[in-house]
Amino acid sequence: ERTARANLKAVRQAKQTARLATLDQPSQEEEEDIYSPYILEEEHIEMTEANSPPPPMRTLGDYGQRNDGEIA
């Protein structure tokens, strides 16, 4: 189990360093534009929050009932 965790950690770190290396080398188009990875992350967070459905409404009567509708 320790070996598996160590292997997963090594893979995670390798992916992270590869991702950071690609972010550090912007293309010519990105050099001309103002580019910030933080802005893109914030936009992604806002999109996921906007697409999530609202939580189900619970009333006090829901807590005392079983699955078949009988009172507990």
mmCIF file of the N, C-alpha and C atoms, coordinates in Angstrom:
data_MODEL
# 
_entry.id   MODEL 
# 
loop_
_atom_site.group_PDB 
_atom_site.id 
_atom_site.type_symbol 
_atom_site.label_atom_id 
_atom_site.label_alt_id 
_atom_site.label_comp_id 
_atom_site.label_asym_id 
_atom_site.label_entity_id 
_atom_site.label_seq_id 
_atom_site.pdbx_PDB_ins_code 
_atom_site.Cartn_x 
_atom_site.Cartn_y 
_atom_site.Cartn_z 
_atom_site.occupancy 
_atom_site.B_iso_or_equiv 
_atom_site.pdbx_formal_charge 
_atom_site.auth_seq_id 
_atom_site.auth_comp_id 
_atom_site.auth_asym_id 
_atom_site.auth_atom_id 
_atom_site.pdbx_PDB_model_num 
ATOM 1   N N  . GLU A 1 1  ? 0.827   -1.190 0.000   1.00 0.00 ? 1  GLU A N  1 
ATOM 2   C CA . GLU A 1 1  ? 0.000   0.000  0.000   1.00 0.00 ? 1  GLU A CA 1 
ATOM 3   C C  . GLU A 1 1  ? 0.873   1.256  0.000   1.00 0.00 ? 1  GLU A C  1 
ATOM 4   N N  . ARG A 1 2  ? 1.958   1.242  0.750   1.00 0.00 ? 2  ARG A N  1 
ATOM 5   C CA . ARG A 1 2  ? 2.857   2.399  0.764   1.00 0.00 ? 2  ARG A CA 1 
ATOM 6   C C  . ARG A 1 2  ? 3.493   2.610  -0.604  1.00 0.00 ? 2  ARG A C  1 
ATOM 7   N N  . THR A 1 3  ? 3.835   1.505  -1.249  1.00 0.00 ? 3  THR A N  1 
ATOM 8   C CA . THR A 1 3  ? 4.447   1.609  -2.574  1.00 0.00 ? 3  THR A CA 1 
ATOM 9   C C  . THR A 1 3  ? 3.457   2.197  -3.576  1.00 0.00 ? 3  THR A C  1 
ATOM 10  N N  . ALA A 1 4  ? 2.212   1.778  -3.486  1.00 0.00 ? 4  ALA A N  1 
ATOM 11  C CA . ALA A 1 4  ? 1.184   2.298  -4.392  1.00 0.00 ? 4  ALA A CA 1 
ATOM 12  C C  . ALA A 1 4  ? 0.990   3.793  -4.175  1.00 0.00 ? 4  ALA A C  1 
ATOM 13  N N  . ARG A 1 5  ? 0.958   4.216  -2.917  1.00 0.00 ? 5  ARG A N  1 
ATOM 14  C CA . ARG A 1 5  ? 0.819   5.646  -2.627  1.00 0.00 ? 5  ARG A CA 1 
ATOM 15  C C  . ARG A 1 5  ? 2.012   6.427  -3.153  1.00 0.00 ? 5  ARG A C  1 
ATOM 16  N N  . ALA A 1 6  ? 3.202   5.882  -2.966  1.00 0.00 ? 6  ALA A N  1 
ATOM 17  C CA . ALA A 1 6  ? 4.407   6.558  -3.447  1.00 0.00 ? 6  ALA A CA 1 
ATOM 18  C C  . ALA A 1 6  ? 4.387   6.665  -4.972  1.00 0.00 ? 6  ALA A C  1 
ATOM 19  N N  . ASN A 1 7  ? 3.944   5.603  -5.634  1.00 0.00 ? 7  ASN A N  1 
ATOM 20  C CA . ASN A 1 7  ? 3.860   5.633  -7.099  1.00 0.00 ? 7  ASN A CA 1 
ATOM 21  C C  . ASN A 1 7  ? 2.833   6.661  -7.575  1.00 0.00 ? 7  ASN A C  1 
ATOM 22  N N  . LEU A 1 8  ? 1.684   6.707  -6.925  1.00 0.00 ? 8  LEU A N  1 
ATOM 23  C CA . LEU A 1 8  ? 0.654   7.683  -7.293  1.00 0.00 ? 8  LEU A CA 1 
ATOM 24  C C  . LEU A 1 8  ? 1.142   9.106  -7.063  1.00 0.00 ? 8  LEU A C  1 
ATOM 25  N N  . LYS A 1 9  ? 1.860   9.310  -5.964  1.00 0.00 ? 9  LYS A N  1 
ATOM 26  C CA . LYS A 1 9  ? 2.396   10.635 -5.672  1.00 0.00 ? 9  LYS A CA 1 
ATOM 27  C C  . LYS A 1 9  ? 3.410   11.044 -6.731  1.00 0.00 ? 9  LYS A C  1 
ATOM 28  N N  . ALA A 1 10 ? 4.268   10.118 -7.143  1.00 0.00 ? 10 ALA A N  1 
ATOM 29  C CA . ALA A 1 10 ? 5.269   10.416 -8.163  1.00 0.00 ? 10 ALA A CA 1 
ATOM 30  C C  . ALA A 1 10 ? 4.603   10.758 -9.495  1.00 0.00 ? 10 ALA A C  1 
ATOM 31  N N  . VAL A 1 11 ? 3.561   10.023 -9.853  1.00 0.00 ? 11 VAL A N  1 
ATOM 32  C CA . VAL A 1 11 ? 2.843   10.295 -11.100 1.00 0.00 ? 11 VAL A CA 1 
ATOM 33  C C  . VAL A 1 11 ? 2.161   11.654 -11.026 1.00 0.00 ? 11 VAL A C  1 
ATOM 34  N N  . ARG A 1 12 ? 1.540   11.956 -9.890  1.00 0.00 ? 12 ARG A N  1 
ATOM 35  C CA . ARG A 1 12 ? 0.859   13.238 -9.710  1.00 0.00 ? 12 ARG A CA 1 
ATOM 36  C C  . ARG A 1 12 ? 1.846   14.394 -9.836  1.00 0.00 ? 12 ARG A C  1 
ATOM 37  N N  . GLN A 1 13 ? 3.012   14.252 -9.211  1.00 0.00 ? 13 GLN A N  1 
ATOM 38  C CA . GLN A 1 13 ? 4.020   15.307 -9.283  1.00 0.00 ? 13 GLN A CA 1 
ATOM 39  C C  . GLN A 1 13 ? 4.559   15.454 -10.699 1.00 0.00 ? 13 GLN A C  1 
ATOM 40  N N  . ALA A 1 14 ? 4.737   14.350 -11.409 1.00 0.00 ? 14 ALA A N  1 
ATOM 41  C CA . ALA A 1 14 ? 5.226   14.417 -12.784 1.00 0.00 ? 14 ALA A CA 1 
ATOM 42  C C  . ALA A 1 14 ? 4.217   15.133 -13.682 1.00 0.00 ? 14 ALA A C  1 
ATOM 43  N N  . LYS A 1 15 ? 2.937   14.836 -13.505 1.00 0.00 ? 15 LYS A N  1 
ATOM 44  C CA . LYS A 1 15 ? 1.902   15.504 -14.297 1.00 0.00 ? 15 LYS A CA 1 
ATOM 45  C C  . LYS A 1 15 ? 1.864   16.995 -13.988 1.00 0.00 ? 15 LYS A C  1 
ATOM 46  N N  . GLN A 1 16 ? 2.007   17.333 -12.700 1.00 0.00 ? 16 GLN A N  1 
ATOM 47  C CA . GLN A 1 16 ? 1.962   18.732 -12.303 1.00 0.00 ? 16 GLN A CA 1 
ATOM 48  C C  . GLN A 1 16 ? 3.149   19.497 -12.877 1.00 0.00 ? 16 GLN A C  1 
ATOM 49  N N  . THR A 1 17 ? 4.342   18.928 -12.830 1.00 0.00 ? 17 THR A N  1 
ATOM 50  C CA . THR A 1 17 ? 5.511   19.615 -13.387 1.00 0.00 ? 17 THR A CA 1 
ATOM 51  C C  . THR A 1 17 ? 5.385   19.750 -14.901 1.00 0.00 ? 17 THR A C  1 
ATOM 52  N N  . ALA A 1 18 ? 4.826   18.750 -15.569 1.00 0.00 ? 18 ALA A N  1 
ATOM 53  C CA . ALA A 1 18 ? 4.623   18.849 -17.015 1.00 0.00 ? 18 ALA A CA 1 
ATOM 54  C C  . ALA A 1 18 ? 3.612   19.941 -17.342 1.00 0.00 ? 18 ALA A C  1 
ATOM 55  N N  . ARG A 1 19 ? 2.565   20.020 -16.545 1.00 0.00 ? 19 ARG A N  1 
ATOM 56  C CA . ARG A 1 19 ? 1.545   21.052 -16.764 1.00 0.00 ? 19 ARG A CA 1 
ATOM 57  C C  . ARG A 1 19 ? 2.126   22.436 -16.536 1.00 0.00 ? 19 ARG A C  1 
ATOM 58  N N  . LEU A 1 20 ? 2.918   22.591 -15.482 1.00 0.00 ? 20 LEU A N  1 
ATOM 59  C CA . LEU A 1 20 ? 3.534   23.880 -15.204 1.00 0.00 ? 20 LEU A CA 1 
ATOM 60  C C  . LEU A 1 20 ? 4.546   24.251 -16.280 1.00 0.00 ? 20 LEU A C  1 
ATOM 61  N N  . ALA A 1 21 ? 5.246   23.273 -16.818 1.00 0.00 ? 21 ALA A N  1 
ATOM 62  C CA . ALA A 1 21 ? 6.216   23.543 -17.876 1.00 0.00 ? 21 ALA A CA 1 
ATOM 63  C C  . ALA A 1 21 ? 5.514   24.053 -19.129 1.00 0.00 ? 21 ALA A C  1 
ATOM 64  N N  . THR A 1 22 ? 4.347   23.510 -19.446 1.00 0.00 ? 22 THR A N  1 
ATOM 65  C CA . THR A 1 22 ? 3.621   23.976 -20.624 1.00 0.00 ? 22 THR A CA 1 
ATOM 66  C C  . THR A 1 22 ? 3.031   25.359 -20.382 1.00 0.00 ? 22 THR A C  1 
ATOM 67  N N  . LEU A 1 23 ? 2.674   25.684 -19.148 1.00 0.00 ? 23 LEU A N  1 
ATOM 68  C CA . LEU A 1 23 ? 2.154   27.016 -18.844 1.00 0.00 ? 23 LEU A CA 1 
ATOM 69  C C  . LEU A 1 23 ? 3.259   28.059 -18.879 1.00 0.00 ? 23 LEU A C  1 
ATOM 70  N N  . ASP A 1 24 ? 4.477   27.678 -18.562 1.00 0.00 ? 24 ASP A N  1 
ATOM 71  C CA . ASP A 1 24 ? 5.594   28.618 -18.550 1.00 0.00 ? 24 ASP A CA 1 
ATOM 72  C C  . ASP A 1 24 ? 6.075   28.967 -19.949 1.00 0.00 ? 24 ASP A C  1 
ATOM 73  N N  . GLN A 1 25 ? 5.707   28.193 -20.963 1.00 0.00 ? 25 GLN A N  1 
ATOM 74  C CA . GLN A 1 25 ? 6.155   28.432 -22.328 1.00 0.00 ? 25 GLN A CA 1 
ATOM 75  C C  . GLN A 1 25 ? 4.969   28.847 -23.193 1.00 0.00 ? 25 GLN A C  1 
ATOM 76  N N  . PRO A 1 26 ? 4.572   30.129 -23.136 1.00 0.00 ? 26 PRO A N  1 
ATOM 77  C CA . PRO A 1 26 ? 3.430   30.566 -23.940 1.00 0.00 ? 26 PRO A CA 1 
ATOM 78  C C  . PRO A 1 26 ? 3.798   30.650 -25.419 1.00 0.00 ? 26 PRO A C  1 
ATOM 79  N N  . SER A 1 27 ? 2.828   30.452 -26.279 1.00 0.00 ? 27 SER A N  1 
ATOM 80  C CA . SER A 1 27 ? 3.048   30.561 -27.716 1.00 0.00 ? 27 SER A CA 1 
ATOM 81  C C  . SER A 1 27 ? 3.120   32.028 -28.111 1.00 0.00 ? 27 SER A C  1 
ATOM 82  N N  . GLN A 1 28 ? 3.385   32.305 -29.387 1.00 0.00 ? 28 GLN A N  1 
ATOM 83  C CA . GLN A 1 28 ? 3.523   33.683 -29.848 1.00 0.00 ? 28 GLN A CA 1 
ATOM 84  C C  . GLN A 1 28 ? 2.209   34.440 -29.720 1.00 0.00 ? 28 GLN A C  1 
ATOM 85  N N  . GLU A 1 29 ? 1.090   33.779 -29.975 1.00 0.00 ? 29 GLU A N  1 
ATOM 86  C CA . GLU A 1 29 ? -0.204  34.442 -29.848 1.00 0.00 ? 29 GLU A CA 1 
ATOM 87  C C  . GLU A 1 29 ? -0.466  34.843 -28.406 1.00 0.00 ? 29 GLU A C  1 
ATOM 88  N N  . GLU A 1 30 ? -0.122  33.973 -27.474 1.00 0.00 ? 30 GLU A N  1 
ATOM 89  C CA . GLU A 1 30 ? -0.364  34.263 -26.071 1.00 0.00 ? 30 GLU A CA 1 
ATOM 90  C C  . GLU A 1 30 ? 0.569   35.350 -25.565 1.00 0.00 ? 30 GLU A C  1 
ATOM 91  N N  . GLU A 1 31 ? 1.775   35.464 -26.150 1.00 0.00 ? 31 GLU A N  1 
ATOM 92  C CA . GLU A 1 31 ? 2.689   36.516 -25.730 1.00 0.00 ? 31 GLU A CA 1 
ATOM 93  C C  . GLU A 1 31 ? 2.144   37.880 -26.110 1.00 0.00 ? 31 GLU A C  1 
ATOM 94  N N  . GLU A 1 32 ? 1.429   37.959 -27.240 1.00 0.00 ? 32 GLU A N  1 
ATOM 95  C CA . GLU A 1 32 ? 0.859   39.228 -27.664 1.00 0.00 ? 32 GLU A CA 1 
ATOM 96  C C  . GLU A 1 32 ? -0.321  39.617 -26.784 1.00 0.00 ? 32 GLU A C  1 
ATOM 97  N N  . ASP A 1 33 ? -1.127  38.659 -26.416 1.00 0.00 ? 33 ASP A N  1 
ATOM 98  C CA . ASP A 1 33 ? -2.287  38.916 -25.567 1.00 0.00 ? 33 ASP A CA 1 
ATOM 99  C C  . ASP A 1 33 ? -1.865  38.909 -24.103 1.00 0.00 ? 33 ASP A C  1 
ATOM 100 N N  . ILE A 1 34 ? -2.666  39.548 -23.282 1.00 0.00 ? 34 ILE A N  1 
ATOM 101 C CA . ILE A 1 34 ? -2.439  39.463 -21.839 1.00 0.00 ? 34 ILE A CA 1 
ATOM 102 C C  . ILE A 1 34 ? -3.045  38.148 -21.393 1.00 0.00 ? 34 ILE A C  1 
ATOM 103 N N  . TYR A 1 35 ? -2.203  37.284 -20.824 1.00 0.00 ? 35 TYR A N  1 
ATOM 104 C CA . TYR A 1 35 ? -2.628  35.926 -20.483 1.00 0.00 ? 35 TYR A CA 1 
ATOM 105 C C  . TYR A 1 35 ? -2.397  35.682 -19.014 1.00 0.00 ? 35 TYR A C  1 
ATOM 106 N N  . SER A 1 36 ? -3.412  35.195 -18.344 1.00 0.00 ? 36 SER A N  1 
ATOM 107 C CA . SER A 1 36 ? -3.276  34.823 -16.945 1.00 0.00 ? 36 SER A CA 1 
ATOM 108 C C  . SER A 1 36 ? -4.055  33.537 -16.711 1.00 0.00 ? 36 SER A C  1 
ATOM 109 N N  . PRO A 1 37 ? -3.396  32.484 -16.212 1.00 0.00 ? 37 PRO A N  1 
ATOM 110 C CA . PRO A 1 37 ? -4.123  31.238 -15.957 1.00 0.00 ? 37 PRO A CA 1 
ATOM 111 C C  . PRO A 1 37 ? -5.154  31.389 -14.848 1.00 0.00 ? 37 PRO A C  1 
ATOM 112 N N  . TYR A 1 38 ? -4.982  32.388 -13.982 1.00 0.00 ? 38 TYR A N  1 
ATOM 113 C CA . TYR A 1 38 ? -5.917  32.575 -12.879 1.00 0.00 ? 38 TYR A CA 1 
ATOM 114 C C  . TYR A 1 38 ? -7.267  33.054 -13.385 1.00 0.00 ? 38 TYR A C  1 
ATOM 115 N N  . ILE A 1 39 ? -7.277  33.885 -14.399 1.00 0.00 ? 39 ILE A N  1 
ATOM 116 C CA . ILE A 1 39 ? -8.534  34.367 -14.957 1.00 0.00 ? 39 ILE A CA 1 
ATOM 117 C C  . ILE A 1 39 ? -9.302  33.196 -15.565 1.00 0.00 ? 39 ILE A C  1 
ATOM 118 N N  . LEU A 1 40 ? -8.604  32.323 -16.280 1.00 0.00 ? 40 LEU A N  1 
ATOM 119 C CA . LEU A 1 40 ? -9.274  31.178 -16.884 1.00 0.00 ? 40 LEU A CA 1 
ATOM 120 C C  . LEU A 1 40 ? -9.850  30.258 -15.822 1.00 0.00 ? 40 LEU A C  1 
ATOM 121 N N  . GLU A 1 41 ? -9.133  30.059 -14.709 1.00 0.00 ? 41 GLU A N  1 
ATOM 122 C CA . GLU A 1 41 ? -9.642  29.211 -13.639 1.00 0.00 ? 41 GLU A CA 1 
ATOM 123 C C  . GLU A 1 41 ? -10.891 29.819 -13.018 1.00 0.00 ? 41 GLU A C  1 
ATOM 124 N N  . GLU A 1 42 ? -10.893 31.149 -12.822 1.00 0.00 ? 42 GLU A N  1 
ATOM 125 C CA . GLU A 1 42 ? -12.064 31.797 -12.237 1.00 0.00 ? 42 GLU A CA 1 
ATOM 126 C C  . GLU A 1 42 ? -13.265 31.665 -13.168 1.00 0.00 ? 42 GLU A C  1 
ATOM 127 N N  . GLU A 1 43 ? -13.055 31.832 -14.480 1.00 0.00 ? 43 GLU A N  1 
ATOM 128 C CA . GLU A 1 43 ? -14.153 31.677 -15.420 1.00 0.00 ? 43 GLU A CA 1 
ATOM 129 C C  . GLU A 1 43 ? -14.694 30.256 -15.383 1.00 0.00 ? 43 GLU A C  1 
ATOM 130 N N  . HIS A 1 44 ? -13.805 29.271 -15.261 1.00 0.00 ? 44 HIS A N  1 
ATOM 131 C CA . HIS A 1 44 ? -14.226 27.871 -15.202 1.00 0.00 ? 44 HIS A CA 1 
ATOM 132 C C  . HIS A 1 44 ? -15.051 27.627 -13.945 1.00 0.00 ? 44 HIS A C  1 
ATOM 133 N N  . ILE A 1 45 ? -14.643 28.194 -12.818 1.00 0.00 ? 45 ILE A N  1 
ATOM 134 C CA . ILE A 1 45 ? -15.378 28.019 -11.567 1.00 0.00 ? 45 ILE A CA 1 
ATOM 135 C C  . ILE A 1 45 ? -16.767 28.637 -11.686 1.00 0.00 ? 45 ILE A C  1 
ATOM 136 N N  . GLU A 1 46 ? -16.853 29.830 -12.283 1.00 0.00 ? 46 GLU A N  1 
ATOM 137 C CA . GLU A 1 46 ? -18.146 30.477 -12.433 1.00 0.00 ? 46 GLU A CA 1 
ATOM 138 C C  . GLU A 1 46 ? -19.065 29.648 -13.323 1.00 0.00 ? 46 GLU A C  1 
ATOM 139 N N  . MET A 1 47 ? -18.521 29.035 -14.366 1.00 0.00 ? 47 MET A N  1 
ATOM 140 C CA . MET A 1 47 ? -19.338 28.223 -15.257 1.00 0.00 ? 47 MET A CA 1 
ATOM 141 C C  . MET A 1 47 ? -19.868 26.990 -14.541 1.00 0.00 ? 47 MET A C  1 
ATOM 142 N N  . THR A 1 48 ? -19.043 26.346 -13.719 1.00 0.00 ? 48 THR A N  1 
ATOM 143 C CA . THR A 1 48 ? -19.511 25.153 -13.026 1.00 0.00 ? 48 THR A CA 1 
ATOM 144 C C  . THR A 1 48 ? -20.557 25.513 -11.982 1.00 0.00 ? 48 THR A C  1 
ATOM 145 N N  . GLU A 1 49 ? -20.407 26.662 -11.339 1.00 0.00 ? 49 GLU A N  1 
ATOM 146 C CA . GLU A 1 49 ? -21.404 27.075 -10.356 1.00 0.00 ? 49 GLU A CA 1 
ATOM 147 C C  . GLU A 1 49 ? -22.729 27.404 -11.041 1.00 0.00 ? 49 GLU A C  1 
ATOM 148 N N  . ALA A 1 50 ? -22.674 27.998 -12.223 1.00 0.00 ? 50 ALA A N  1 
ATOM 149 C CA . ALA A 1 50 ? -23.892 28.376 -12.925 1.00 0.00 ? 50 ALA A CA 1 
ATOM 150 C C  . ALA A 1 50 ? -24.639 27.147 -13.439 1.00 0.00 ? 50 ALA A C  1 
ATOM 151 N N  . ASN A 1 51 ? -23.936 26.072 -13.768 1.00 0.00 ? 51 ASN A N  1 
ATOM 152 C CA . ASN A 1 51 ? -24.573 24.893 -14.340 1.00 0.00 ? 51 ASN A CA 1 
ATOM 153 C C  . ASN A 1 51 ? -25.077 23.910 -13.296 1.00 0.00 ? 51 ASN A C  1 
ATOM 154 N N  . SER A 1 52 ? -24.731 24.085 -12.033 1.00 0.00 ? 52 SER A N  1 
ATOM 155 C CA . SER A 1 52 ? -25.139 23.116 -11.023 1.00 0.00 ? 52 SER A CA 1 
ATOM 156 C C  . SER A 1 52 ? -26.614 23.314 -10.665 1.00 0.00 ? 52 SER A C  1 
ATOM 157 N N  . PRO A 1 53 ? -27.365 22.221 -10.521 1.00 0.00 ? 53 PRO A N  1 
ATOM 158 C CA . PRO A 1 53 ? -28.778 22.338 -10.172 1.00 0.00 ? 53 PRO A CA 1 
ATOM 159 C C  . PRO A 1 53 ? -28.924 22.741 -8.707  1.00 0.00 ? 53 PRO A C  1 
ATOM 160 N N  . PRO A 1 54 ? -30.026 23.372 -8.359  1.00 0.00 ? 54 PRO A N  1 
ATOM 161 C CA . PRO A 1 54 ? -30.223 23.759 -6.963  1.00 0.00 ? 54 PRO A CA 1 
ATOM 162 C C  . PRO A 1 54 ? -30.417 22.526 -6.089  1.00 0.00 ? 54 PRO A C  1 
ATOM 163 N N  . PRO A 1 55 ? -30.073 22.604 -4.813  1.00 0.00 ? 55 PRO A N  1 
ATOM 164 C CA . PRO A 1 55 ? -30.265 21.450 -3.932  1.00 0.00 ? 55 PRO A CA 1 
ATOM 165 C C  . PRO A 1 55 ? -31.757 21.183 -3.736  1.00 0.00 ? 55 PRO A C  1 
ATOM 166 N N  . PRO A 1 56 ? -32.120 19.942 -3.463  1.00 0.00 ? 56 PRO A N  1 
ATOM 167 C CA . PRO A 1 56 ? -33.541 19.633 -3.287  1.00 0.00 ? 56 PRO A CA 1 
ATOM 168 C C  . PRO A 1 56 ? -34.095 20.317 -2.038  1.00 0.00 ? 56 PRO A C  1 
ATOM 169 N N  . MET A 1 57 ? -35.334 20.744 -2.135  1.00 0.00 ? 57 MET A N  1 
ATOM 170 C CA . MET A 1 57 ? -35.976 21.409 -1.002  1.00 0.00 ? 57 MET A CA 1 
ATOM 171 C C  . MET A 1 57 ? -36.404 20.358 0.018   1.00 0.00 ? 57 MET A C  1 
ATOM 172 N N  . ARG A 1 58 ? -36.071 20.587 1.279   1.00 0.00 ? 58 ARG A N  1 
ATOM 173 C CA . ARG A 1 58 ? -36.463 19.665 2.350   1.00 0.00 ? 58 ARG A CA 1 
ATOM 174 C C  . ARG A 1 58 ? -37.417 20.407 3.279   1.00 0.00 ? 58 ARG A C  1 
ATOM 175 N N  . THR A 1 59 ? -38.450 19.725 3.683   1.00 0.00 ? 59 THR A N  1 
ATOM 176 C CA . THR A 1 59 ? -39.355 20.299 4.667   1.00 0.00 ? 59 THR A CA 1 
ATOM 177 C C  . THR A 1 59 ? -39.224 19.495 5.947   1.00 0.00 ? 59 THR A C  1 
ATOM 178 N N  . LEU A 1 60 ? -39.756 20.015 7.035   1.00 0.00 ? 60 LEU A N  1 
ATOM 179 C CA . LEU A 1 60 ? -39.642 19.318 8.310   1.00 0.00 ? 60 LEU A CA 1 
ATOM 180 C C  . LEU A 1 60 ? -40.334 17.962 8.274   1.00 0.00 ? 60 LEU A C  1 
ATOM 181 N N  . GLY A 1 61 ? -41.363 17.817 7.462   1.00 0.00 ? 61 GLY A N  1 
ATOM 182 C CA . GLY A 1 61 ? -42.066 16.554 7.369   1.00 0.00 ? 61 GLY A CA 1 
ATOM 183 C C  . GLY A 1 61 ? -41.237 15.460 6.722   1.00 0.00 ? 61 GLY A C  1 
ATOM 184 N N  . ASP A 1 62 ? -40.252 15.821 5.912   1.00 0.00 ? 62 ASP A N  1 
ATOM 185 C CA . ASP A 1 62 ? -39.425 14.828 5.229   1.00 0.00 ? 62 ASP A CA 1 
ATOM 186 C C  . ASP A 1 62 ? -38.544 14.048 6.193   1.00 0.00 ? 62 ASP A C  1 
ATOM 187 N N  . TYR A 1 63 ? -38.170 14.625 7.313   1.00 0.00 ? 63 TYR A N  1 
ATOM 188 C CA . TYR A 1 63 ? -37.213 13.984 8.204   1.00 0.00 ? 63 TYR A CA 1 
ATOM 189 C C  . TYR A 1 63 ? -37.820 12.831 8.998   1.00 0.00 ? 63 TYR A C  1 
ATOM 190 N N  . GLY A 1 64 ? -39.108 12.846 9.220   1.00 0.00 ? 64 GLY A N  1 
ATOM 191 C CA . GLY A 1 64 ? -39.715 11.809 10.027  1.00 0.00 ? 64 GLY A CA 1 
ATOM 192 C C  . GLY A 1 64 ? -40.322 10.677 9.227   1.00 0.00 ? 64 GLY A C  1 
ATOM 193 N N  . GLN A 1 65 ? -40.165 10.670 7.905   1.00 0.00 ? 65 GLN A N  1 
ATOM 194 C CA . GLN A 1 65 ? -40.830 9.657  7.093   1.00 0.00 ? 65 GLN A CA 1 
ATOM 195 C C  . GLN A 1 65 ? -39.851 8.618  6.574   1.00 0.00 ? 65 GLN A C  1 
ATOM 196 N N  . ARG A 1 66 ? -40.367 7.399  6.416   1.00 0.00 ? 66 ARG A N  1 
ATOM 197 C CA . ARG A 1 66 ? -39.591 6.320  5.823   1.00 0.00 ? 66 ARG A CA 1 
ATOM 198 C C  . ARG A 1 66 ? -39.728 6.384  4.307   1.00 0.00 ? 66 ARG A C  1 
ATOM 199 N N  . ASN A 1 67 ? -39.097 5.450  3.631   1.00 0.00 ? 67 ASN A N  1 
ATOM 200 C CA . ASN A 1 67 ? -39.129 5.439  2.171   1.00 0.00 ? 67 ASN A CA 1 
ATOM 201 C C  . ASN A 1 67 ? -40.518 5.176  1.608   1.00 0.00 ? 67 ASN A C  1 
ATOM 202 N N  . ASP A 1 68 ? -41.330 4.387  2.313   1.00 0.00 ? 68 ASP A N  1 
ATOM 203 C CA . ASP A 1 68 ? -42.655 4.062  1.792   1.00 0.00 ? 68 ASP A CA 1 
ATOM 204 C C  . ASP A 1 68 ? -43.724 5.067  2.218   1.00 0.00 ? 68 ASP A C  1 
ATOM 205 N N  . GLY A 1 69 ? -43.334 6.154  2.865   1.00 0.00 ? 69 GLY A N  1 
ATOM 206 C CA . GLY A 1 69 ? -44.275 7.191  3.234   1.00 0.00 ? 69 GLY A CA 1 
ATOM 207 C C  . GLY A 1 69 ? -44.842 7.063  4.627   1.00 0.00 ? 69 GLY A C  1 
ATOM 208 N N  . GLU A 1 70 ? -44.531 5.964  5.340   1.00 0.00 ? 70 GLU A N  1 
ATOM 209 C CA . GLU A 1 70 ? -45.023 5.814  6.706   1.00 0.00 ? 70 GLU A CA 1 
ATOM 210 C C  . GLU A 1 70 ? -44.207 6.696  7.644   1.00 0.00 ? 70 GLU A C  1 
ATOM 211 N N  . ILE A 1 71 ? -44.814 7.067  8.761   1.00 0.00 ? 71 ILE A N  1 
ATOM 212 C CA . ILE A 1 71 ? -44.112 7.873  9.756   1.00 0.00 ? 71 ILE A CA 1 
ATOM 213 C C  . ILE A 1 71 ? -43.224 6.963  10.584  1.00 0.00 ? 71 ILE A C  1 
ATOM 214 N N  . ALA A 1 72 ? -41.997 7.392  10.812  1.00 0.00 ? 72 ALA A N  1 
ATOM 215 C CA . ALA A 1 72 ? -41.020 6.573  11.550  1.00 0.00 ? 72 ALA A CA 1 
ATOM 216 C C  . ALA A 1 72 ? -41.343 6.510  13.016  1.00 0.00 ? 72 ALA A C  1 
# 
